[in-house]
Amino acid sequence: MLPWIVRRTRLPLLSWRCLDCPSKSATTGKGRFRANANGKLLDVWLLVRCVSCDRTSKLPVHERATVRSIDPALLDGYHANDPKLVAATLLDPLFLRRHGLALDWHGAWELDALPVGLDEAWPWQVAVDFEDPVPVRPDRLIAQGLGCSRSEVPRRIKSDISLRRPRTLGFTFIAMARGSAG
């Protein structure tokens, strides 16, 4: 079985409307949080920046939360701008839904597939794993991995999954040699 791994190369862009310009994309850049305490209450924001005009905005992570209600390790991560915590916050579906945001994964992932010579025995059984929840259409992923067109993919593979519905979970398929699909 050949392993293929989908890896995130950077954090995805946010589909977000800038208030100062017509841009519809924002980035977390290097990933920073801002925390502000007022007495025993704490606000934590994830800072995002417009890709066109560099306007910085704050997306609330915690609003008016008591300091004691936040795990101390989590609070340390906010203060240290921990990159793993930035990624976890940005990839959290509840955070995205709460702010009405969508992620733009274009150019933010890569396929790590071992090269296989053309003389290798066919068919190949391939296991695709995802390191992060990157939504990728299997037909696009397989076309890239096999070096063929997307229209050729249904003729060359056997799989129990929908090829046109984006997936974020691993799957397997069998790749057939050109002209031998059935």
N, C-alpha and C positions, 0 to 999 in steps of 0.2 A: 504494500500500500504506500503510495506516494503522499507525503505530507505537504500541503499548501497552507500557508499562514497569512492571514490578512492582518497587517499591522498599521496602527495609526502613526503617521509621520509628523503630525502637528495637531493641535487642537482645531476643531472645525470652526468656520466662521458662523456667526449668528445672523439669521435673517431678522434684521432689526432696522427700523426706520429712524434715521437721524433727524434731530429737530432743527439742525442748522443748514443741511444741504440735502440734495435729492438721493443720497446714497441709501441703500437698503441692506448694508452689511456692516457688521461690527466684529471686532476681534478682542480677545482677552489679552493680546500682546504677550508679555512675559508672565502675566498672571499675577494680579495683585488684589488684595482685600483691603478694605478700610474698615476699621472698628472705631466706634465712638461710645463711650460710657457716659451716662448721665445718672449719677447716683448709683443705684443698684440695678439700673436697666442698661441694656447693651444693644446697640445696633451694629450689624455687620453687613457690608455690601461687597459684591464682586464688581470690580471696575472693568468697564468695557470701553473700547475706543472705536470711533467711526473709522472705517478704512479710507475714506476720502478726505475728510477735513480734520481728523484727529480729535474731535470733540470727545471728552470723557464723560461717561454717565455711570451712575451707580445702580446696580440691580440688588435689591434687598435679599439677603440670605437669612438673617434673623432680624426681626423688628421688635423693639421694646421687650426683649427677652431678659429675664433675670439672669444675672451672671452665674448663679449657682445651677441654673437649668442647663447650662452648656458644659459638656465634658471638657475638663481642663486640657486634655491632649488636643482636642479639636480647637480650643481657644488658642493654644500655642501655635497650631498650624495656621490659623488665621493671621496671627501676629507675624509669623515667619514667612508668610506668602508661600506656603508649601505647594510646589507644582502638582503633586499628586492630589492634594485637596482641591486645587483649582480645577483639575480635570474631573474629579469626582463630582464637584458641584455643577460644573458645566454639563456633564453627561447625565445628571440626575433628571429623569423624566418628570418628576413632580416639580422641580425647579423650573424646567422649561415650560411646562403647562401653566404654572402659576403666573409666569410672565408673558405668556402667549408667544413664545419664541420657537423657532425651528432651527435646526443645525444644517449648515451647508458643508457637506463632506467632500465637495469637489477638490481634488488635489491634496486631500488630507490623509490619504491611505496608500499603501502599496501592497502588492502581492509578492510574498516570498515563496517562490516555487523552485524546487531543485530542477536544474536543467536535465532533460532526458534526451538521449540521442535518438535519432530517427530509426536506428537499428534495434532499439529496445523492443522486446516482445510486446505485442498488442494482445488483448486490450490492457489498459492501465486502470487500476482502481486507485482513486484519489480521495483523500480525506482533507476537507477544508476546515480549518479552525480559525476563530476570531479572537485576537488578544483583547480587543475593545469592541463595543457594540457599534461597529461601523455598518450602516445599512447599504448593502451592495446587491445589485441584481445578479443572480447566479449566471445568467447568460453572458453578461458583460465580463464578469470575473473569469469564467471558463474560456471565453474567447481570448481574453488577454493571456491567460496561462497557456493555452494551446497554440496561440499565434494564428488564430483563424478569425473569420468574420462571425458576427453574432448570428447571422442567418444559417451558418453551417453548424452551429452548436447543437440544435435539436437533432440533427442527423447523425452527429458523432458521439453523443453521450446517452447513457441510460441512467435515469435518476427518478426517485419517487417524489421529488420536490417540484414546486412551480418554478420555472426558470425566469419568469418575468416579475415575480413579486420580491421586493427587497428582503434580504435576510440579514440577521445579526447573529445568528447561531450557526454552529458548524453543521456540515452535511457531507455526504459522500456521493460519488458518482463513478461510473465506469466510462472511460473514454475509449472509443473504437478508432481504428485506423481509417484514414480517408477512404471513402468508397466502400466501407465494409459495415456500415451501421445497419441495424435491423430491428 
